[in-house]
Amino acid sequence: MNILSSVTAPHTWHGDALAIAIFANPKASNDQSEDSAKKALGLSESLKNLDIQVLGCTLTDLITESEFTGELGASVSGRVGLDYAIRKVILIGLGDPAKANPDIWRKAAAASVKWARKEKVKTLALAFPAYNQDVSVTAQAIAEGVLLAAHHDKRFKSKDANPFFLEQVEILETDPELASPAIAKAQQTIDGVILARELVSAPANIVTPITLAETAIAIAAESSYFTAKILEQADCEALNMGAFLGVARASDIPPKFIHLTYSNGDPQRKLAIIGKGVTFDSGGLNLKTGVGSSIELMKTDMGGSAAALGAAKAIAHLQPTDIEVHFIIAACENMVNGSAMRPGDILTASNGKTIEVNNTDAEGRLTLADALVYADKLDVDAIVDLATLTGACVVALGEDIAGMWSIDDAWAEAIAKAAKNAGEKFWRMPLEEPYFDQLKSVVADFKNTGSRAGGAITGALFLKQFVQKTTAWAHLDIAGPVWIERESGYNNAGGTGFAVRTLVNLITG
């Protein structure tokens, strides 16, 4: 699918369908004495010309009949007469202009694409106002929404019941000199999001620790600024990664410790991004059973590693300068056999800390423990780890918001800013130190779980024990937003690629 920008005005464009986004008109919505047609006051002069000269007043009819006022998320569509240059049209509400943000443009663009798919449209034009008159920001947000909505993962379908017809999307009344680079950046970033989506959505018999390692090697091969290092089990044993290997030892598939490094120019910043890479989590001997265990979705337990690899792929395209980034993944499966770690076993992490395993289903933090120790030795300025760590975080924040814990306010603010610009939601949670008492062990330095109450917080406190040198560390629990059952906004059902765009913004500054 081709996305392009042009200075073409809506009333001079010819093609299959036109999507028009307009702000709500508060005066029209509050004044009941005005008739419905006058609620179209949000239309620009260009769109009014379009309605009269090209569409035979179709817009006025749609607005009148549906009492459309441009409220956020509202839409109305219709067919134009056969003798006109445009066959179909949709109006999409952007809501109150005072509350505008780029994510509203992403979602409006996504709504346009989903409508075009339903209507079997091949050429689509978008007539959207500029966000704060910034053409670059508007074009990037629109292109991201288009690409995210257009992606449907059909790899495992024997037949596509609804083939996608859309071939070209044209963003009207935009300066190509300003918009084209922004569209290119969106395409490069969304390539990474799609990689993450497809890694998360693929079953565990397709995506294994070996697959993740191969993906990292392939990313490194795309750019001379990347190097890939894969530590095998023997290498991990030599580094005393007892926590990670304790999780991995019951699987027939060997663990892979992945270290992907990006370096371009004279690094002014050095970052480490750690992604949890448990490609299937059975729960171990604390086997996931019964209604609500979601064992069938435990292929998604590598969502953190998918985000890290997706961000790495985007960075391979974007090539930011004067930065060094380490992408680290301790990849394995948590399975059950005679070698499986048992409740009550004691594991020793690579920093010498001993851990009593009181629940084998709290395995992600064990793999991250050794990954954090490894990253902490790289003399980086900041570390962020991403993990589908706890169901407790989903209970606390729901399925749309990820949790964030940090020991450094400035680092937390940088992540929050990157997330806001990406349209991805995080909520900072407390590192309540007294809660660590729940993890005290009689026989080891600490246990791997506490009580159910505050479980997401104690998970973060556990991870904090493995960061000693790096003063800026943050933990992101993405268990909720990494997967959705039904399409929503610009995400289609399945893996969402959540956090890739936040990481890209964080890296590129």
Buried (B, 14 or more C-beta within 10 A) or exposed (E): BEBBBBEBBBBBBEBBBBBBBBBBBBEBBEEEEBEBBBBBBBBBEBBBBBBEEBBBEBBBBBBBEBEBBBBBEBBBBBEBEEEBBBBBBBBBBBBBBEEBBBBBBBBBBBBBBBBBBEBBBEBBBBBBBBBEEBBBBBBBBBBBBBBBBBBBBEEEEEEEEEEBBBEBBBBBBBEBEBBBEBBBBBBBBBBBBBBBBBBBBBEBEBBBBBBBBBBBBBBBEEBEBBEBBBBEBEEBEEBBBBBBBBBBBBBEBBBBBBBBBBBBEEBEBBBBBBBBBBBBBBBBBBEBEEEEBEBEBBBBBBBBBBBBBBBBBBBBBBBBEEBBBBBBBBBBBBBBEEEBBEBEBBBBBBBEBBBBBBBBBBBBBBBBBBBBBBBBBBEBBBBBBBBBBBBBBBEBBEBBBBBBBBBBEEBBEBBBEBBBBBBBBBBBBEBEEEBBEBBEBEEBBBBBBBEEEBBBBBBBBBBBBBBEEBEBBBBBBBBBBBBBEEBBBBBBBBBBBBBBBBBBBBBBE
